[in-house]
Structure formats: C-alpha cells, structure tokens
Amino acid sequence: MSGYSVLAVLAVIGLVGYVLGGRRAVAQRRPGIVSHSLPAYHGWLTAIFAVVPAALAYIAWSLGASLLLEQTIAAGLPAGSEPSLAASMVRSAGNALEALGLSGPTLPKSYADLATLAFAKGISLPSQGADYMVPLADAVNAQRHAAALWGGALAIVLAVLGAAYGYARIAPRARARNQVERAMLWGLLAASTVAILTTVGIVLSMLGETLHFFSEIDPLSFFFGTVWDPRFSAAGSGQAGQFGLVPLLAGTLYIALVAMLVAVPVGLMAAIYMGEYASPRLRSTVKPLLELLAGIPTIVYGIFAMVTLGPLLRDLSAALTGGTPFIQAQSVFTAGLIMGVMLIPVVSSLSDDVITAVPRAMRDGSLALGATRSETIKRVIVPAALPGIVGALLLTASRAIGETMIVVLAAGVAARLSANPFEAMTTITVKIVNQLTGDLEFNSPQTLVAFALGLTLFVLTLGMNVYALYIVRKYREQYE
C-alpha cells in the first residue's frame, strides 16, 4: 500500500467524518437549547480527530520502517565493503527489482543478469555491483512492502477510531469551535516553523560533509589558499590538489559588486520617479513593463551576454585601442552588467512599495514648511523608507551572490585573482555545480568541497542579514 493511497483513504475518512459530524450537530438542535458551536465546527473537529492522529502515526511508522530497512541493509553487507556506496547500490538494485516485478523464485542468478534485464527496460545500474546485492535487495523490498501494508492498516484503523470518537463527542454544548481554533493555531505554528527547520536541516546536511572534507584537507589551506586546482596529482602519489577559496570568494564579491553598482542607482531612481513624480496612468504602464525583466529566465540573460553583449564590448574596446581589446568577451564587467540589468526590477519594485508606504502626512508636512519636492524626497521620504530600502538591497545582493547561469556564460569558469574587471573570473556557485557533476566519487575531496563552499556561502549571506538587521534597527528608532 503506497503512501499516496493511505493519505487518500485518510482524506476520504476525514471528509465522511466532516459530513456526518455536521449532520449530527444539526440533528441535535432543540428548541430552547443554544448550541455553543456551529455545525461546521463539529464536522471539522470530527475530521481532525480522524485525520491528524492517523497521519502522524503513519509518518512516525514510515520513519521507523526506514531506519529498520537501513539496519537490514547494513547487516547484510560483507566485511570490507564501503557502507554508503554499497548501501546505495543495494537500494538501486531493489528499485530495479521493483520496476521489473521480480522477487522470490524469479530473482536473477547474478547482479550482471539483473543489470542486463534492467538495461533492456531502460534502467541503468552501477557496474561495480556484487551478486550478494540481489537477494539482499529482494529481502529489503519484502520488508518494505510488509511495513507499508501494516503501517497503512494501522493508519486506517486509527482514522476510523478517531472519526468515531469525534462523532460520539458531538453535543449542543460541546466547545467544538474552541478546539478547532486551537488545532488551527497549532497548525499555523507548525507552518511557521517550516522555514526554521528547513534552514537547520540544510546547515546540518552540509555541516557533516564539510567536516568530512576538512578531515582530509587542511582548513587553513582552504580558507586562505589562493589557488583553486581541485585535482589529484599523479596516481598513487597521495598528494591532493589545491582547494583555495580566495579566488572564488573574490570573484563572487567582485561580480556582485559590479551588479549592485548597476542595479541599485537605476532601480532606486526608477522607484523614486514612479512613487513621487509619475502620474497614476504612467505608473500603471511603466511598472509592469519594468517588472517584465524579472520574469526573463537567467539562462536567457546569460545567452544574451555570451552572444551579444560580450562580443560587443570586446569589439568596442578593440576599436577604442585600435588593436588588442582590453575587455574580454567573458569578464567580470560583462557578467556584472547583465546581472545588474536583471536585478533592476527587484530593487525598483521593492523600493517603490516601501516609498509609497511612507505616510502622506510626512510629505505634506515637509512641503508645508517650504521644502521643495526634491528636498522632501532627500531629507524625509528616503530616510523614512531607509529600513525597507536596506531590505530590498539585501535581497538584491543575495540574488547576485547566488546567481549561477549568468556567471557561467558571461564570466567563465576560470578561478583566478584579478583586480581587473575586464578579465574573466568565476564564483562559488559555479564551482559548486562543477564539483557536484561528473563521474567523481561522492566521498572524494573534489566532491566534498562543494559542501564546504555551500556552507561558506551560507555563512556569508547570514552575515549580510545580521548586518542589515543592525542597520534597520539603528535607523528605525528615529521614526518610531
């Protein structure tokens, strides 16, 4: 029984409980007896009793079953095998057996036979699998099916019992509304913690692999190294390549700085014009057109930079010097310029919303004291909207730091240190993609370095958020 089937059955039971609970509440109405809650609340409470405990029990059962299956796989692995790699291949073999409908007496005699059958069906399996993985995968599949069956049956029984319990508690004076609102409060609280738990999960998932990476590579050579060459030297020499972060960090900040120098002045001035000078008709026309830039995929910006903007800047620089161009087709300037154009609607839209939210009384008071419109904007409106503008700039900077496709096509993949904005550089995000794609082993330093880069990027953006919060609080005190 699949999880989707179980959830569908639980939803049906909850719907039936909602309908029957509402009808029972209506049937219990009597003259002179004031009901505490509307019939809909009694129906919702019955559905909650039916669905929520059963769903939580099914999730807990599924998590426990997954842990037991992992223990079964670990216990069936022979001594001397790589646990993570072998377990992954066992799971792949189990998925292949599941797709082919093979089990028990119909099992292939060897792993090679399974790989041949899977390949005929368009399923690829790792070539380094062993014969013991086939029966082990079949045993794991059998345990998974049994766990799913028993877990689904348990959830359905709990749902029926919960619906019966909620149905039996229906009474005219029962406080169903209070209990439903309390349940909704807990639901909203759970929803509000999703972002926090997601952040914690991301950090923990990267932290473990990062520590594994630093167990093989010196952290000082990573954080302060100036050479990025993540390759092993001659086979058997035991000398790892160089994983210097400095070139990648410099490229990331450099390209983001150029993009901000383009996006912030243009976007902020566009927001001021639309919020303070443009007529309503012009604003309703220009703002949607400006925000169309935000809907263009970044790969399109990258292609435009690679095919049109980069060669144009190169040819223009060659014409200015009369010979060798001083701007490369792939450069920091090219990537920053096209990325800045992409970020203009982010700055303008968010800043415009903040500027228009400034109370009208502050504008009228400044103008009544004799200030001109430009002086009012400079000395009243922009300072009052500064916390929101800082938030808009933070979002823009985070978008610039995390961009990948534009950098790949417009700035290249060369990891180098250079103060010349007309030369090619690359960013942390580009190297994360490079290190996680290809045929490298997952436990090699070349792959694990991607997690160290990701954690570094996370810490960088966290520092930006903390600093922006400090700025917001500092200036907000003047206007509250």
N, C-alpha and C positions, 0 to 999 in steps of 0.2 A: 504494500500500500504506500503510494508516494505521499510526500508531504503536501503537495497541492490537493490531492484527493481528500486528505484528512482535513485540511483547512476549509475546503469546500463543504464537507459534511458538517463541520462545526458552524459554518456560516448559515447553512440551511436550518440546523437545530436552533441557532440563535434567532433567526427570522421567525420560525414557528413559535418559539417562546415569546417573542415580541407580540405577535398577533394574538396568541391565546391569552397572554397576560393582560393585554389591553381589553380584550373582550370580558375576561373575568372581572376586571375592575369596573367595567360598565354594568355588568350583571349584578354587582353587589350594591349598586346605588339604591338607597331607600329614602323615602320622604322623611325629612327631619334629621337626617344624618349627613353631616357635612364631611365630605372627603378631604383629606389632607392634601392629596396629590392628584393631578390629572391622570386619566387612564394611560396616556402615553408614557408617563414616568414609570408606572408599574410594568408596562411592556418592556421598556428599556432596562429596568432592573432585572427582569427575568432573563432577558438576552445576555446581560452582563454576567449573571450567575452561570449561565450556560457556556459562554464562550471563553471568558477570561481565564478562569481556573484551568479549564481543559487545555487551552492554548499554552499557558505557562508550563503545565505539566508535560505537554508534548515536546516543547522546546528543551526542557531540562532532560527529558528522556533521550532526545536526539543527541544532545551534547554528551551525555554519559555513554551512549552507544558508540559515538565517535571515538571517545577515549579508549573504550574497551577494544574497538577494532584496531586502533593503533598499537595497543599492547599485544594483540594477537599477531599482528604483522611483525613486531619487534621480537616476539618469542619464536617466530618461525624462521628468522634469518640465521644463516650459519655464522659461525665464529669467523672473524676476519673480514667480513663484508662491511662496506661503508653504509651505516644505518640509514642516513637520509636519502642517499641515492638509490639503494636497494628498495627501500620502502616506496619511493616514488615509482620505480619500475613495477613493483607488485601492484600498486594501485592502477597503473596504466594497463597491466595485463588483466586485472579484474574488470576494468571498463571495456576492454576488448571482448572478454568472455561474455559480458553482459550484452554488448551490442550484437554479438554473433549468436546469442542464445545457446551457448554451450555450458554444460555443467554435468557433474557426476560422471556417468559412463561415456558421455560424448566428449570428454576432455581430450584435447590434442596430446600426443605422446611426448612432445618436447616443446620447448619455447620457440624453436625455429619453425615448427609446424604452425604454432599459433600466430607467429609473425607473418607467415605465408598466407594463412587464411585471412588475417586482418588486412594485409596489403591488398588482397583481392577485393575486399569490401571498401577500400579507400581509407583504411585506418593504419596509421603509422605507429610502430612500436620501437623503443630503443633497441639497438642492435646488440648491446652487451648484456642482455638478459640471460638468466640461467634457467635450467629445466625445473628446479625446485619451486620457481615462482608460479608455475601454472597451478599445481594443486593448492598452494598457499593462497593464491588469488581466488580460487574456487571456494575454499573454506571461508575466506573473508566475505565473499559475496553471499554465501549461505547465512552467515551470522548477520549481515546487514539486512537481508530480507526478513529474517526472523525478528530482528529488533524493530524494523519498520512495522511489521504486522502487529506485534504486541503493543508497540507504542501507539499505533493508530487505534487499536481496540480500546486501550486504556483511555485515550483522549475522548473517544466517542461515548464510552460509559460515563466518564466524568461529566461530559456535556449534558447527557440525558439526566443524570442525577442533579446537576446544578439547575437545569431548567425546571425539574420537578420541585426542587427546594424553593426556587424563586416563585413558582406558581402557587405553592402552598402558603407562602407568606403574604400573599395579597390580601389586604383588608382595607376597609374605608379609612381608618385612622393610621394606617402604616405610613411611615415617613419615607416614601419611595423617592420623592424629589430630592430630599437631603442626601440620601445615599447615592443617587445618580450623579448629583453635582459633586459629591466627594470623589466618586470614581473618576469623573471627568477632570477634576483637579489633579488627581494623581496621574492621569493620562497626559495632561499638559506638562506636568513636572517631568515625566519621563521623556516627553518630546524635547523639552528644553535642555535636557542633559545629553542629547544625542551628539551635539557638536563637541561637548567636552569629552565624552567618551571616545568619539572618533579621533580627536586630537591626541588623547592619551594612547589610543591604540596605534596610531601612526608613529608616535615617538617610540613606543616600546618595540614595535616591529623593526624600526630602523636601528634602535639602540643595540639590540642583541647582535645583529650582523656587523654593526660598526665596531663593537668590542672585539668580535672575531677578527675583523680586519686589522685592528690595532694590535692584536696578539701576534700578527705576522709582520706588520710594518710599523716602524718607529713613528709615534705621533708627531715628534718634533720635525722629522723629515717630511711629514705630510703637511702640517700647518705652515711651516716656514720654508719648504722646498720651492725652488724657482724653476724647476724643470719638470715637465709633465711628459713622461715616457713610460706608460703602464704596460711594459712588455718584459718578458723574461729574456735574459741573455742566452748564451749558448746552452744547449740542452745539457742538463746534468751539472752545470756549474753551480747551481743553488743560489745565484745572485739574482734578486728580483729587480724589476725596472724601477723607475723613479716616479713617485706619485706626488709631485709638488702642487700644492693648492694655490699658491700665489698667482700664477698666470691665469688660472680660471677665475679666481675671485676678482683680479684686476680687470679682466675682460668683462665680467658680469657688471661690475660697478661702472666701468667706463661707458659701455653701451647704454646702460640705464640712465646715466647722467646726460649723455647726448640726447636721448629720447625725452627726458624731462625738460631739458633746455628748449626743446622744440614744442612739446605739448603744453607745458604749464603757461607760458606767456600767451600763446594763441588761444588756448582753451579758456583761461581766466578772463582775458579781454573779451572773448566772444560771449562768455556768461554775463559779464557786466553790461555789455551792449544789449543783449536780449532782455536782461532783467530791468534795466534802468532807462534805456533810450529807445528801444524798438517799440513800434506800435503793436497792439494786440494782433492785428492781421499779419504783420510781417513776422512777429514772433511765432505765430501758429504755423507759418510756412517754413521759416528758416530752421527752427529747432528740429523738426522731424527730418529735414534734409541733412542736417549736421549729424544727427544720430544714426543715419544710414551707414556712416563709416564704421560704427561699432558692430554692424551686422555682417560685415565682409569677413570671411574666414581668413585667419592669419596666413594660411598657405598661399592665398591669393596675393596678399601683400608681399610675401616672400618671392613669389614668382615675378611680380612686377618689379621688385628691387633687383632681382637677378637678371632679368631680360631687358628691362628698360632703364631704370634709374642708375644702376651700377655702371653699365657701359656708357650712359650719357655723361655721368660725372667723370669717368676716365677719359673720354674723348674731349670733354671740355677742358680738363686740366692739361691734356696734351696740346690742345690748341693755344692755351694761355702760355705755356712754356716753349712752344714751337718744336717740341720733340718728345722726350720721355714724359709720360704722365706722372704726376705726383699723387694722384688719387687712384687707388686700386679699385677694380670693379667690386670686389668683396672687401669691405673695410668697416671699421667701427662707425665712421661717419655715415656710410650708406645704410647700415642697419639701424643706427640711432635715428636717422632722418625719417625713414619709412615707419619705424616703430612709433616715433613721436606723432606722425600723422594718424596712426591707428589709435593713439591714446587721446587725441584731442577731444573726441566726443565724451570720453569718460570724465575728463576734467571739466568740460563745459557743462555737461548735463548735471553732474553732482553739484558743482559750484553755483549753477543757476538756481537749483532748488533751494540751496542754503541762502543765497542772496535774497530771493523773493520771500523767504520766510522771516526776514528781519521785519519787526513791527513797523507799520506805516507811520506811527506816531514819532519814531526816531527820525524818519526822513522829514516829516512836516516840521518838527521842532528845529532841526538844523536849518532848513530853508527859511523858517520864520525868523531866525536870528540873523539872517543876512548872508548865509553861506551860499555859494553857487552849487550847482548840481555836481560838478566835478569835485569840489571840496567836500560835499556831503558824502560822496562815494568814497573818497580817500580817507576821510577822518571819522566817519560814522559807520557807514554800511559795511565796508570791508573789515574794519576792526571787530564789529559786532558779529560778523559772519566768519571770523577767522577760525574758530574751532572746527566748524563744518568744512571750511576750505582745507584745513590741515588734514582732516579725514579723507577728503577727496584726493589730495596729493599722496597720501599714504597708500590708498587703493591703487592709484596710478603707478606709484613706484613698485608696489608688489607685483602688479601686472607686468611691468617692464622687466623686473628681475626674473620672473618665472617664464618669460617668453622663450620659445624654442625654435619654431619653424622659421621665423624671420631671420634669426641669427644663423641658422644652418645655411640658408640660401643667400643671405646678404652679407654676412660677416665671415663665413667659412668655419672650418673646424680646427684651424691651427692654434695650438695653445702656446702663446708667446707673450713676453713682456715688452710693451712698447708704449711710449708716450705720444706717438704719432697717431692721430685719429684717422688718418688716411690709409692705414695698414690693416691687414686682417688680424682679428683676434677671435676668441670664442668664449663661451660662458659655461657655468657649472651645469645648467640644464642640458646643454648639448652633449656634454661628456657623460652625464647620467644615462642618456639614451644610448650613446655609443657603447658604454660598458655593459649594458643590460641586453644588448642584441648581439647575435653571433653565436658561435659554437663553443664558447668558453665554458668551463665547468662552473657551476654555481658557487662552489666553495673556494674558488681561486681568488687571489687578491685583486686580479683585474676586474672581477665582477663585484666583489665585496666593497670595492672602493666607491661604487655607486651609492651605497647606503651611507657611507661616511660623507659623501658630497651632499646627499639629500638632508642629512641631519645638520650639516653646516648651513645649508640654505635655510632650513627651518629656524635655526638659532638667529640667523641674520634678520629674517623677517620678524621674528619675535622681538628682537632689539628695536627694530623700527616701530613696532606697535607700542612698546613701552615708552619710547621717546615721544611719539606722537601723543600718547595719553598725558604725558607730563606737560607738553605744550598746550594741549586743550584745557587742562585744569588750570594752568597758570593764567591764561588769558580769559577764561570763562569767569573767573572771580571778579573781573572788572565790570561785568554786565549783569550780575545776578544780585 
